[in-house]
Amino acid sequence: MRNKTIARAAILLAIGTILSKILGFVRELVVAYKFGAGSISDAFVITNGIPSIIFVSIGTAIGINYIPYFQRLRDDEEKNRFTSNLLNVLLVILIIGCMIIFLAPKFFLKVFAAGLNDQTEIYAVVMLRIVVFSIIPITISHLFQAYSQAKGLFTTTAIYGLISNTVIIIITFFATKENYWLLSIGTLVSNIAGMLVVLWGIRDSGYKSYPILKMNDSHIREMVHLSLPLIAEDIASGMSILVDRNLASFLDSGTVSGLGYAGTLSNIAGTMITTSIVTAAFPTFSKLISENHIEAFKETFIKYGEIILLLMCPISIIFIAFSKDIVVFVFQRGAFSYEATTIVYQSLICYAIGIVPNAMQSYYIRAFYSLQDTRSPAKIKVFALVCNIILNIASVKFFRHMGIAASTSLSMVISYILLGRKLKEKYSFHVNQIMRKRVFLYLMMGFSAGLLSYCMCNAFDFNYLTVRMIVELATFSLLYLGLNLVFNKKIVWDCYRMIRKK
């Protein structure tokens, strides 16, 4: 694939991801409007997470490792037979897993959310028995998205999230407290719709299915060997979320969904920016490494990392300084109560601490992948999970939902620091030393802009929250941009040129 084609594909995927994240956030808003933060929304959040942590990590790891392995095979028939066997093996594993969860939902609820009250558990049992089957279309989608990308087809991957999120939003509108199970039906149907889009996209790709099921096939064994570190890393990330939800289930009703709403709010902006930059930069990283241009790789990595910091630090400050206004503006309507708003905005402040380290740890992990090292980040993510559990247990009694959110952020800081140290130890890449100075500079400018805009806005009495929000964000943005143009002009122009090229 030529460089221009790679660039177009990266931009297409970035745009699709951004639009998909926006629709995913709209879905959260619809659920919050109709059900607020209570037993039904708690059950919905928990039941959606259980299948993901158990099985979806397998699909994610297979999707990442499939492309390089696929390209090594000799001809189309061998590639199709390998893909067919892999699909059939996955289907057998997934069907067995689905039936186990379907027959014993209470056991899995006790493992992953032991503190649910009786009413929430009743809702969760019904919803889990429905939503568990969504792991089958999700895994098939992961596999054939990877197949499409190996064939140079990116359109269906880009629109997959758009289709699935649109379907679930439409179905969620019809859900009520009486037919709450429609939330889980929406999740299942939306994933089936996304799978059908992916399968439609490979109709002319030359794929042919074969009735093969060889569990002990050499290709399958090698794929398992390659995928285990990524599965461990993905499970560690998912377990971190589930540990938070498990402890939150022992607190007041609505805490689980309140933490979920705060987490979604803190993640959406960061994910859109980081995904866009990483998706565009990753092919360049891989190319430089493959051509042994190590110093050029390091320079490029630092450049993009500084741009991520330039954009992410102010987002973190905004969510800390204006958290209550943001949550009221976004969520407080319909069934969403003032008590729910309090849980969400307090949690958002704590999650905002982790926005920058979360973005940077995701970025650092791409450096390891470019260097064909999947084990180092997996080990560090598992260690960060252990730290998160310890911090959660130590803080939840005293700080409740805020302790859970702060523990997650602190574990991200630990992961970010350790990933940087591992790059230094293993590859003589002193990335932490360079980035530390930039983080301090951007945070100082962000805090200065935040303090000035907060004081200026409080000097006036705004009758409408929307007007206040616009003035706060506009004032902060202008002050932050002005400070960067004075003290950090080069990176601002690098960021501008990158956006212009896109």
JOSULWO-V879468 format. One record per helix or strand. SS is the DSSP state (2 for helix, 1 for strand). FROM is the first residue (numbers start at 1). TO is the last residue. Records with the same first field share a line. If there is no record, write none. Layout:
SS: FROM-TO + FROM-TO
This chain:
2: 3-35 + 39-72 + 76-103 + 105-112 + 118-131 + 134-150 + 155-172 + 182-201 + 218-248 + 255-290 + 294-321 + 323-331 + 338-352 + 355-370 + 375-427 + 431-458 + 465-487 + 489-501
